[in-house]
């Protein structure tokens, strides 16, 4: 999802205004009241928070696990608080609700890592697969309700199958 152009436009407006006001301040310090200086500092903090918000929205497309979503939700919650009372805080709240809802359907990082490791182990075993005793074709790793087994790659032409050795089974469970 691309970040809303309004946040980009607001950021550009703030940056230009701050640059202009800073150069005026350097030339005419005595014309700036304490309240004006305080306002400029708050505008600078808003600029930084807005920049972080735009980056967080860009990161949203990379969220793949519940852990990622929870981390981004925490960041969006902090940004919502920093951006309050500005209207962009409502957008941060909307994004926060969306990422929390999305998190419910995502797997935990540990599950993703475990699945990835299982795929690596399966690929390693298949590279060392033996040949079918019936037809000589390569055996492939198959999964059934009873666990993994070797099956002929030409199935359904050849129905040959063989159970995994204890070592192969052990390597899949690690």
Backbone torsions as a table, in degrees:
resi	resn	phi	psi	omega
1	UNK	NA	131.2	-179.9
2	UNK	-84.0	139.8	-180.0
3	UNK	-63.0	146.4	-178.7
4	UNK	-60.8	136.0	-179.0
5	UNK	-61.7	-27.1	-179.5
6	UNK	-62.0	-38.7	177.7
7	UNK	-65.7	-40.6	178.1
8	UNK	-64.2	-44.1	-179.8
9	UNK	-64.4	-42.3	178.1
10	UNK	-62.6	-41.9	178.8
11	UNK	-62.3	-44.8	178.2
12	UNK	-61.7	-43.5	179.2
13	UNK	-61.4	-45.0	179.3
14	UNK	-63.7	-45.3	-179.2
15	UNK	-60.6	-45.2	179.5
16	UNK	-64.8	-43.8	-179.5
17	UNK	-64.0	-43.8	179.3
18	UNK	-63.8	-42.6	177.8
19	UNK	-59.1	-45.5	-179.7
20	UNK	-64.6	-46.2	-178.8
21	UNK	-67.4	-34.8	177.7
22	UNK	-66.1	-40.3	178.3
23	UNK	-67.9	-36.5	176.2
24	UNK	-66.9	-37.5	179.5
25	UNK	-63.2	-41.2	179.3
26	UNK	-60.7	-35.8	-177.5
27	UNK	-86.7	-28.8	-173.9
28	UNK	-135.1	57.1	-177.1
29	UNK	-55.1	-41.4	-174.5
30	UNK	-67.1	-15.7	179.9
31	UNK	-87.3	-5.8	-179.3
32	UNK	-100.2	122.7	178.3
33	UNK	-77.2	167.1	176.8
34	UNK	-61.4	-37.9	178.3
35	UNK	-63.9	-39.3	179.6
36	UNK	-66.4	-42.7	178.1
37	UNK	-62.9	-42.2	177.5
38	UNK	-61.7	-41.7	178.0
39	UNK	-61.8	-42.1	179.5
40	UNK	-63.2	-39.0	177.9
41	UNK	-65.3	-39.3	178.8
42	UNK	-68.2	-34.0	177.2
43	UNK	-66.6	-36.9	177.1
44	UNK	-65.3	-40.7	177.3
45	UNK	-65.7	-39.1	177.1
46	UNK	-63.0	-41.3	178.6
47	UNK	-57.6	-47.3	-179.0
48	UNK	-65.3	-42.5	179.0
49	UNK	-64.8	-39.4	178.9
50	UNK	-65.3	-40.2	177.1
51	UNK	-62.5	-43.2	178.2
52	UNK	-64.4	-37.5	179.1
53	UNK	-63.9	-45.0	179.2
54	UNK	-61.4	-41.1	177.5
55	UNK	-64.9	-38.8	179.7
56	UNK	-64.5	-39.1	178.3
57	UNK	-65.2	-37.9	177.1
58	UNK	-66.2	-35.4	179.4
59	UNK	-68.7	-23.3	-176.5
60	UNK	-55.6	-35.5	-178.4
61	UNK	-70.9	-13.3	-179.5
62	UNK	-97.6	1.4	-179.1
63	UNK	-72.6	119.1	-178.2
64	UNK	-122.4	-17.0	-178.1
65	UNK	-128.1	163.7	177.8
66	UNK	-63.6	-34.1	178.9
67	UNK	-63.5	-44.0	177.1
68	UNK	-60.1	-44.1	-178.2
69	UNK	-64.1	-41.1	179.8
70	UNK	-66.1	-39.0	177.9
71	UNK	-64.1	-45.2	179.1
72	UNK	-66.4	-37.1	177.8
73	UNK	-62.1	-41.7	176.7
74	UNK	-61.4	-43.1	179.0
75	UNK	-64.1	-43.4	179.8
76	UNK	-66.3	-35.7	176.8
77	UNK	-63.2	-43.6	177.4
78	UNK	-64.1	-42.0	-179.9
79	UNK	-66.7	-37.9	176.3
80	UNK	-57.7	-43.5	179.6
81	UNK	-66.9	-40.8	179.2
82	UNK	-66.6	-35.5	-176.0
83	UNK	-83.0	-12.5	178.1
84	UNK	-68.0	139.4	10.8
85	UNK	-95.1	14.8	-177.6
86	UNK	-71.3	153.7	-177.4
87	UNK	-60.3	-29.5	-179.3
88	UNK	-63.9	-17.8	175.9
89	UNK	-64.1	-33.0	177.2
90	UNK	-67.3	-36.8	177.0
91	UNK	-66.2	-40.2	177.8
92	UNK	-62.4	-39.8	178.1
93	UNK	-63.5	-42.1	177.9
94	UNK	-61.5	-46.8	179.2
95	UNK	-63.5	-37.3	178.4
96	UNK	-62.8	-46.1	178.4
97	UNK	-61.4	-41.8	-179.8
98	UNK	-63.8	-42.8	-177.6
99	UNK	-71.0	-33.0	176.5
100	UNK	-66.0	-41.9	178.4
101	UNK	-65.4	-40.9	-179.4
102	UNK	-65.9	-34.3	-177.1
103	UNK	-59.8	-32.4	-177.2
104	UNK	-61.7	-28.3	-177.2
105	UNK	-98.2	0.7	-177.0
106	UNK	-96.4	149.3	176.7
107	UNK	-78.8	159.2	174.2
108	UNK	-72.5	154.1	-178.4
109	UNK	-59.1	-37.2	-179.2
110	UNK	-64.5	-35.5	178.3
111	UNK	-67.0	-44.7	179.2
112	UNK	-61.6	-42.8	179.2
113	UNK	-64.4	-40.1	178.7
114	UNK	-65.0	-41.6	177.7
115	UNK	-64.5	-39.2	178.9
116	UNK	-63.4	-42.4	179.5
117	UNK	-65.7	-39.2	177.6
118	UNK	-62.6	-42.4	178.7
119	UNK	-62.6	-39.0	177.6
120	UNK	-63.6	-44.0	-179.7
121	UNK	-64.8	-40.9	177.9
122	UNK	-61.5	-44.5	-179.7
123	UNK	-63.1	-40.5	178.8
124	UNK	-62.6	-44.3	178.8
125	UNK	-64.5	-42.0	-177.9
126	UNK	-67.2	-31.0	176.2
127	UNK	-64.5	-29.0	-178.7
128	UNK	-101.5	17.8	-176.1
129	UNK	-63.7	147.4	178.4
130	UNK	-87.1	173.5	178.6
131	UNK	-89.8	152.7	178.4
132	UNK	-68.0	134.1	178.4
133	UNK	-69.3	-25.8	-177.6
134	UNK	-83.4	-50.1	-171.6
135	UNK	-119.9	-7.9	178.4
136	UNK	83.4	-1.2	177.9
137	UNK	-72.6	165.2	179.1
138	UNK	-71.0	142.0	175.3
139	UNK	-86.5	147.5	178.2
140	UNK	-124.9	154.1	-179.7
141	UNK	-77.7	127.3	179.2
142	UNK	-124.6	160.0	179.9
143	UNK	-125.6	136.1	176.5
144	UNK	-129.3	-178.5	178.3
145	UNK	-66.4	-16.6	179.7
146	UNK	-97.7	-1.7	179.3
147	UNK	123.4	-166.5	-178.6
148	UNK	-85.9	151.3	175.6
149	UNK	-154.0	166.6	174.4
150	UNK	-91.7	132.1	176.6
151	UNK	-129.3	152.5	-179.4
152	UNK	-66.8	138.6	-178.3
153	UNK	-70.9	-14.3	-179.8
154	UNK	-92.8	5.5	177.3
155	UNK	-49.8	134.3	13.1
156	UNK	-92.9	5.5	176.7
157	UNK	-64.2	-43.5	179.7
158	UNK	-120.7	129.3	-176.5
159	UNK	-98.0	12.4	-175.9
160	UNK	-62.3	141.8	176.4
161	UNK	-149.7	160.2	-177.2
162	UNK	-150.9	138.3	177.2
163	UNK	-72.8	153.8	178.1
164	UNK	-68.9	148.6	174.4
165	UNK	-70.0	159.4	178.1
166	UNK	-56.5	-36.4	179.7
167	UNK	-66.2	-42.8	178.6
168	UNK	-64.1	-42.7	178.1
169	UNK	-61.0	-43.3	-179.9
170	UNK	-61.7	-42.1	-178.3
171	UNK	-65.6	-30.4	177.6
172	UNK	-72.5	-30.2	-177.2
173	UNK	-83.2	-11.1	-176.7
174	UNK	-72.1	NA	NA
